[in-house]
Amino acid sequence: MSTSSKPVRHLMLCAAGALGLALVASPASAQPRDSGRYYQSGDDSVEVTAPRYHPGRSDIGAPIRNVAMQEEVRFDDLDLRTNHGAHVLQSRVRQTARNLCRRLDAVYPVTADGSPDCYTVAVNNAMSQANAAIDGARKYSN
C-alpha cells in the first residue's frame, strides 16, 4: 500500500467507526433514561440549622442574641424510594448537624444554662424535612 493511501484508509475507518457508533447509540438514546429525579418534588435539599441559644442578658445587662449556622444538604443524587437512599440522606443530615454544632462551639463556646442541645435540635428539625422528602418520593412511586 502506498503512503498516500494510508491517510485515506485511516479516514475511512474513522468515518465507518463513527457511523457504527452512531447506529449503535441511536436506539439506546431513544429509550427513556431513569435520571433518579422524576419522583422528587423539586425540592432536592434539606436545610440543617444549628442553633445556639442565649436567653436573657449578660452579666453586665446587655442583651444576648441567639445565633445559628445553616447548611444545605442536597439529595438530588439519591433514590429516596430505597432504604439505602433514605439512610444516606439521614446520615448526611446527622453529619451536617454534628459539623455545624462543632463550628458553633468553636465560635461561641459559652451557652446558657438549660439551653437545648444544639445537635438534637438541628437533627430533629432537619430530619422532619428529610422524612417528608422520603415519604413524598415513596408516595409518588406507588
N, C-alpha and C positions, 0 to 999 in steps of 0.2 A: 504494500500500500504506500502511496506517495505521501510526503509530508503535507501537501496541500489538501489532501482529502481527510486527514485526521481531524482538523478543526470542524469540518462539515459533519463528519460522522459523530463527533462528540456533541455537536449542537443538536443533531437529530436524536441522539439518545437522551439528551436532557429534555427535549421537547416531548418525546414519547413518554419519558418518565413523568413529566408534569401532567401530561394528558391522562395517563393512567392513574395518577394520584387524584386528579380532579374527578375522574369517573368513579373511583373507589370512595371518595369523600362525599360525593353528591347524595347518595341515598342516606348516609348517616346524618348529614346535616339537615335533611328533610324531616327527621324524626324529632319530636319534642324532647327537650332535654330537661331533666329534673334539676333545676338550679338550687333547690333547697330553700327557696324563698316563697314559693307560691302559697304556702299555708300560713304565712305570717301576716299579721295585721298591718304592717307598715312601720310599726314601732319596733325597731331592732336593737334597742338598748334599754338598760336599766340604770337608773341614777342612784348611786350609793352616796349617802350623805352621812358623814361622821360628825356628830355634834360635840361641843364642849360647853357645858352649862355652867354659868356663874351667876346664880340668882343673888339678888341683893346688892350690897355695896361693899367696897373695900374697907380696910381698917381706918382710912382717913375720910371715909364717907363718899368717895367717888363711885358713880355707878359702874358696874362691871357688865360688859356686853357678852352675850353668848356668841360663840364663833363656831364655824363649821367648815369642813372641806368636802368637796364633792368630786366625784369622778364617774364617768360614764363607763358602763360595762356592756360591750357590744356582744350580740349573739347571732348576727346575721350569717355566721359560718356554721351554725349548729342546726341540727334537725331536732326541734323540741318535741316532736311526736315520739321520739325514742327515749327510753330510760337513760341511755348514755348521754344524749344531748341535754336532757334536763339536769342530770347530775353535774355535767361540766359547767352549765350556767350557774347552778347553785354554788359550786366550788369557786367560780370566778367572783361571785358576789362576796362570799366569805373572805377570800384572799384580799379583795379590794378593800373591804371594811377593815380588815386587820392592818393593811398598809396605811390607810388613811388615819386610823386611830393612833398608830405609832408615830406618824408625822405630827399629828396634833399634840401628842405627849411631848415630843421634842420641842415644839414651838411654844406650847402653853402647858408647862409641867404642873402647874397648880390647878387643882379642881376644887369645887365647892363640896363641902361635906354633904353627903346624901344625894349627890347628883347621880343620875343613872349611868350605867356603864356604857361608854362610847360604842364599843364593839356590838353589844347586844342591841342597842337602839338602831345602829346603822344596818345590821343584818336583818333585823325584824322589818324595818321599813322597806328595804330594798327587796327582801325575799317576797314580800306581798306583791311587788311588781313582777318579779321573776315568775312566781307561781301563776299569776294572771296570764302572763305570756305563754307559759307552758299549757295551761288549761285552754287558752284560746287556740293554740296550734293543734291540740288534740281534738277539740270540738270541730274544728274546720276540716280535719282529715277524716272524720267519721261520716 
